């Protein structure tokens, strides 16, 4: 993030930090970390009665699994914990999970190139998970309310990687236009000095 900020300072307004502290809520970027388990060791019943998983009756029927051993090997229970054990008890599938209850991660700006233009995937962030609690710093655009990140970060990416760090070229070659008004979606409010254009 420090390198990213250094490349855009003086041209773009810098991203602002948003903080969260509370129960684990946000992924990094989408899911909880691999090998993380809220309490280190946990036990739960598997959620198998949904439209995406077989029901309890189907799980035991010969049409899906031949026997309990095959069911245990084949039926996957979603988890990102380090280790997982499954067993049947009282006609229910139980899952024991083991992982680390403390995890620290840094997520870089996520983006991809699609049709020779940048597309934002996720904003940069820093996360600490601690026994079911989470502390998160996310870098939001300086303008807006944190929900319209695409325009700001895609403008910055266009400037950095598609316009040779030339703001005049970036604005002139910006490829996106509003579908309704047919006006450019280039947002000068993201720049420090609008008059440089």
TAURNOR-V332921 format. One record per residue. N is the residue number from 1. RES is the residue in one letter. NEAR is the number of other C-alpha atoms within 8 Angstrom. Layout:
# TAURNOR-V332921
n->N res->RES near->NEAR
n->N res->RES near->NEAR
This chain:
# TAURNOR-V332921
n->1 res->X near->6
n->2 res->X near->5
n->3 res->X near->6
n->4 res->X near->7
n->5 res->X near->9
n->6 res->X near->7
n->7 res->X near->7
n->8 res->X near->11
n->9 res->X near->9
n->10 res->X near->6
n->11 res->X near->9
n->12 res->X near->10
n->13 res->X near->11
n->14 res->X near->9
n->15 res->X near->8
n->16 res->X near->8
n->17 res->X near->8
n->18 res->X near->8
n->19 res->X near->8
n->20 res->X near->8
n->21 res->X near->8
n->22 res->X near->8
n->23 res->X near->7
n->24 res->X near->8
n->25 res->X near->6
n->26 res->X near->8
n->27 res->X near->8
n->28 res->X near->12
n->29 res->X near->8
n->30 res->X near->6
n->31 res->X near->7
n->32 res->X near->9
n->33 res->X near->9
n->34 res->X near->7
n->35 res->X near->11
n->36 res->X near->15
n->37 res->X near->16
n->38 res->X near->12
n->39 res->X near->9
n->40 res->X near->12
n->41 res->X near->10
n->42 res->X near->10
n->43 res->X near->8
n->44 res->X near->7
n->45 res->X near->8
n->46 res->X near->9
n->47 res->X near->6
n->48 res->X near->8
n->49 res->X near->8
n->50 res->X near->8
n->51 res->X near->5
n->52 res->X near->4
n->53 res->X near->8
n->54 res->X near->11
n->55 res->X near->9
n->56 res->X near->10
n->57 res->X near->7
n->58 res->X near->9
n->59 res->X near->10
n->60 res->X near->11
n->61 res->X near->9
n->62 res->X near->7
n->63 res->X near->6
n->64 res->X near->8
n->65 res->X near->11
n->66 res->X near->9
n->67 res->X near->8
n->68 res->X near->9
n->69 res->X near->6
n->70 res->X near->9
n->71 res->X near->12
n->72 res->X near->9
n->73 res->X near->7
n->74 res->X near->6
n->75 res->X near->6
n->76 res->X near->5
n->77 res->X near->6
n->78 res->X near->4
n->79 res->X near->5
n->80 res->X near->10
n->81 res->X near->13
n->82 res->X near->12
n->83 res->X near->8
n->84 res->X near->10
n->85 res->X near->7
n->86 res->X near->9
n->87 res->X near->8
n->88 res->X near->9
n->89 res->X near->7
n->90 res->X near->4
n->91 res->X near->6
n->92 res->X near->9
n->93 res->X near->10
n->94 res->X near->12
n->95 res->X near->13
n->96 res->X near->11
n->97 res->X near->14
n->98 res->X near->13
n->99 res->X near->13
n->100 res->X near->13
n->101 res->X near->13
n->102 res->X near->9
n->103 res->X near->11
n->104 res->X near->8
n->105 res->X near->8
n->106 res->X near->9
n->107 res->X near->10
n->108 res->X near->8
n->109 res->X near->9
n->110 res->X near->10
n->111 res->X near->9
n->112 res->X near->8
n->113 res->X near->8
n->114 res->X near->7
n->115 res->X near->4
n->116 res->X near->5
n->117 res->X near->9
n->118 res->X near->11
n->119 res->X near->10
n->120 res->X near->12
n->121 res->X near->8
n->122 res->X near->8
n->123 res->X near->12
n->124 res->X near->12
n->125 res->X near->14
n->126 res->X near->11
n->127 res->X near->13
n->128 res->X near->11
n->129 res->X near->13
n->130 res->X near->10
n->131 res->X near->10
n->132 res->X near->10
n->133 res->X near->10
n->134 res->X near->14
n->135 res->X near->11
n->136 res->X near->11
n->137 res->X near->11
n->138 res->X near->11
n->139 res->X near->11
n->140 res->X near->11
n->141 res->X near->12
n->142 res->X near->9
n->143 res->X near->7
n->144 res->X near->7
n->145 res->X near->5
n->146 res->X near->8
n->147 res->X near->5
n->148 res->X near->8
n->149 res->X near->11
n->150 res->X near->8
n->151 res->X near->10
n->152 res->X near->11
n->153 res->X near->10
n->154 res->X near->11
n->155 res->X near->9
n->156 res->X near->10
n->157 res->X near->10
n->158 res->X near->13
n->159 res->X near->13
n->160 res->X near->10
n->161 res->X near->8
n->162 res->X near->10
n->163 res->X near->12
n->164 res->X near->7
n->165 res->X near->9
n->166 res->X near->8
n->167 res->X near->10
n->168 res->X near->7
n->169 res->X near->8
n->170 res->X near->13
n->171 res->X near->9
n->172 res->X near->6
n->173 res->X near->7
n->174 res->X near->9
n->175 res->X near->6
n->176 res->X near->7
n->177 res->X near->8
n->178 res->X near->9
n->179 res->X near->5
n->180 res->X near->4
n->181 res->X near->5
n->182 res->X near->7
n->183 res->X near->6
n->184 res->X near->9
n->185 res->X near->8
n->186 res->X near->9
n->187 res->X near->8
n->188 res->X near->6
n->189 res->X near->7
n->190 res->X near->10
n->191 res->X near->10
n->192 res->X near->9
n->193 res->X near->6
n->194 res->X near->8
n->195 res->X near->4
n->196 res->X near->4
n->197 res->X near->6
